[in-house]
Amino acid sequence: QEAIRHMEKQLEDYRSSLIIYAYKKELIKQKLDTTVSDMKINEYYNENVDNLILKDDIIRVRYVKIPKAAPDLDSAKKWCASELDEDITALEEYCHQYAKSYLLTEKEWILFENLKLELGSGFDSNNQEFEPNMMLESEDSMNVYLVYVLDLIRKENPAPVEYEREKIRDIILNRRRSELILKMEASTYQEGISKNYFELYK
């Protein structure tokens, strides 16, 4: 009988803890400011740049994989290396129609290793052959691969703020969440004292 009462007490405590956890989670969700400005991200980045060192090479590219049978390949090659807005627009429209895969988001940094996986056997190259403003082209039995290198940062250098943006945002939000929890707990404690929910023993 005692064992049953003990088990029931444990279950009741567990249910209560779940309710408290859910309530706290919802309260944090309502009260937490999830807006993180560029200024806050840049501020954190500048203060911690020495801790944001790349472990791998990263790269920004225009990349296109096109079947050999696709029309107007020469134009696609020209557009890929162009700096003119109308050429980039033309390349995007071309890729929508003919490319098997492509990446034209120019501000997006990606791991160099991920690019090499995408290029596969069509590109027998290593990191050292890639330099900014370089146009590279290769092919296999089925496809033509076009890569225009916009920028490249080698490992052991500081990561650019754009590459670390989401990581920094999460760090800032986790700090805010921890601070909010501490404030809520302190407020609950003070309220408990003021309403005599518990006594202080000296």
N, C-alpha and C positions, 0 to 999 in steps of 0.2 A: 504493500500500500504506500509506504514511504517512497519507494522507488518510482511509483507511478506519479505521485505528487511532485517529485523532483523533476521528472520528465515533462510533466504539464507546465511546471514553472519555467523550464528551459524553453519550451515551445512558445509560451506566452512572451518571454523576454525576446525571443527571436522575432516574433511577429511585431512586437513593439519597436525593435531596432529597425526592421524593414520599413515600418511606417515613418519613423523619424528620419531615416535615410532618404526616403522618397520625398518627404516634406522639405528637408534641407536642400535636396537637389533641385526641386521646383523653385524654392525661394531664391537660390543662387542664380538659377536661370532667369528669373524675373529681375533681379537686382544687378546682375553683372553687366557692366558696360563692355560690349564686345566690339566697339568701334576702335580700331587701332589706326591712327593717322600715319601718313608717310613720314611726318616729322618725328614721331615716336620711334618708328622703325629705324630711320636714319640715325637717330640719337643713340639707340641701343647698338647699332652696327658700329658707329664711330668709337663707342666706349669699349667694344669687345672685339674689334677687328683682328687682334692678335690671336684670338681663340677660334677664329673662323677660317682656318687654313684648309685648303683643298687636299683631299687624300687621293684624288684622281684628276686627270685632265678633263676639262669641260670645254664645250664648243658651241658657238652659234653659227648656224648654217642655213642656206637654202638647199634643200635636198629634194630630188625628183627621181623616181624610178619609172621608166617609160618602156612599154613594149617596143621592140625594134620595128614592128609593123605600123606604129603610130605615125600619122602624117606630120609633116612640117617640123621635124626634129631640129633642124638648123635654127629655126626661130626660137624654139624652146631653149636651146643652148645660149642664144644671144640674150634672151630675156632673163635667164637665170643669173647672169653676171652683170646685169644692168642696174643702175642706180635710179632710173627714171620710174616715177610712179605708174605711168601708163604701161610700161613694160612689165612691172610686177603684177599689175591687174590682168594683163594679157596672159601672163604665166599662170596665175590662179585659175582663170577660166579654162586654160588649156589642161591644167592638172585635173580639174573637175571632170573633164571629158575623157582624158586618155591615161592619166597616171595610175599606176598600180598602188603606189604610196608616195607621199610627199610631206615635207615640212617647210612651211613658208612663214612661220611665226618668228619674225626676225629678232624679237627681244627675248626669246626663250632659250635659256642655256640648257644643254643636255650633256649627259656623260658621253665622253668620246667613245667609250666601250659600247654604249648602246647604239651609237651611229654605226660602228663597225659591224655589229650584229645585223643591223638593217641592211648594210651593204653586202654582207655575205661574201661569197666567192667572186662576186663581180668586181670586188675592189681589193686587190692584194696590196695593202699599204699599211704603214705604221704611223704612229702619232707624229714622228719627227718630220714627215713629209708635208704635213698640213701647216699652213701659215695664213694669217689674215689676208684678205683680198685675193686669194688664190682660187682659180677655177680648175676643178678636177673632173675628169670624165673617164668612165670605164664601161665595159660591157661584158655580158656572158652570152650564152647561146640564145637567150630569150629577151633580155632587157638591156637598156642603156641606163647608166647611173650618172646623174649630174650632181655635183656638190660644189657649191660656191661658199667658201669660208668667209664668214663675216668677222669672227673674232675667236680667239683661242686663249685659254689661260691654263698654264701647266700646273700640275699638282705641286704642293708645298708653297704655293702663293696664296694670298688672301682671296677668299671667294668674293665675287661681286655681290652687292646688296640685293640685286634682283634674284640671284640664285638662292639666297638665304631668307628671302622675304617671308615665306610661310612658316619657316622654322622660328624666326624671330617673333612673328605674330603670335605663335603658340606659346612661346616663352613668356611674352608680355601678358597674355591672357591667363596663363597659369599663375603668374605672380599676383595678378589682380584677384583671381579666384582664392588663392591662399590668404591674401590680405582680407578679403571679404569674409571668409570663414572665421578668421581670428576675431574680426570686429563683431560678427554675429554671436560668437561664443562669449566674448567679453560682455556684450550687451545683455545676453541671456543671464549671465552670471550676476551682473549688477541688478537686473530686474528681480532675480531670485532673492537677493539680499534685501532689497527695498520692500519686497512683499512678504518677507519672512517665510519663503518656501523652504529654507534650510537655515541652520544656525552656524555661526562661526565659533570654533572653540579655540581658546588661547591657552 
